Amino acid sequence: MGVRFSISTWIALVWATVIVLALRFNVPFGVPNEWVWLKRVDTSFDPTWVLTSVAVLVAICGLAYFSAEGSVRSEGRNFAVLVGLIALAVSFRSLLSVLLPQSSRP
């Protein structure tokens, strides 16, 4: 049993791959002699925060998948899933702000 992606998914995957490769090989983005997005110098991340943010993102996806699958039937469970998703989304956003380099924080 294979997984078939839609054409828009393939376009998004190719686009993301091109962007990641351009960033990896330090291709400057921007208008020459006007502004150029250069590679950021301070890119050191604490692995604990990275793994925690990935775990929270996996929890969000898992909770959304199981709630959309139809296993959640009652109103109380729907409300609990909604509150859980909101709490996980807020914590994921907070974890992403922790991953910003110290030089770019306000």
N, C-alpha and C positions, 0 to 999 in steps of 0.2 A: 504494500500500500504506500503510494508516494504522495507527497504533498505538492499541490499545484498552486502556484502563486498567480495573482492577477497581474496584468501588465503594469498597473500603477505601482504595485509592490516591487516589481523588477526595476522600474525606473527609480524608485526611491533607494533601493539597494545599490544600484550603479552610481547614483548621485552621491550617496554617503561614502562609497568607496573612493570615488574621485576626490572628494573633499579631504578625506583622511589621508590619501596618498599625497595630495598637494601640500597639506600641512606637514606631513612626514618629511618630504623632500624640500621643505622650506621655499615653496613657490610664493613669491610676494603677491598679495592681493591688493588691488587698489589702482589708482591712476598715477602713472609715473610723473615725478616732479610735483605732484600735488599732495597725495597722502598714500601711504602704503602700510598695510597691516603686516608687521614683521612678527617673527616668531617671539613668543614671550620667553623671557629669561627665567623667571621664577616659576617652574612647573613642578616643584616637589610637593607631593601629596602624602599625607599620613595614611599608610595602608589600612589602618583600623577604620578611619572614616570612609574610605572608599569601599571597603567590604561591608560596612554597616549600611551605606546608602544603596549598594547593590542588593543586600538582603531585604531592605525595606521596599525597594522597587519590585523584587520578586514576590514579596508578601502582597503588595497592591495588586499585581497581575493575577496572582493565585486567588485572592479574595474576589476580585472582579469576575474571574472566569467561573468560579464555583457558584457565585450568586447569579450569574447570567445563564448558567446551565439549567437552572430550574430546581436546584436542590433547596433553595430558600423559598418557603411557601407562606409562612405566616407574616402578619404585619410587624410583630415584635422582632422577628429575625431580619426582616427588611430594614427596619430602623437601626438595628444593631450593626448590620453590614454597612449601611450608609455612614453611621458614626465612625465605624472602624476605618472605612476608606478615607473619610475626611481627616481623621487623626494620622493615618499613614501618609497621606498626601502632604499635610503640613510638616510632619517630621522629615519627609523626603526633601522638601523645599529647604528646610532648615539645615539638613545635612549638606545639601549642595552649596549653601552659602558658607558653610565651614570649609569647604574645599577650595574656596577662592584663595589665591595667593595673598600673603600679608601685604604686599606692595599695592594691591588694587582694592583693598578694603577701605571703606570710608573712615 
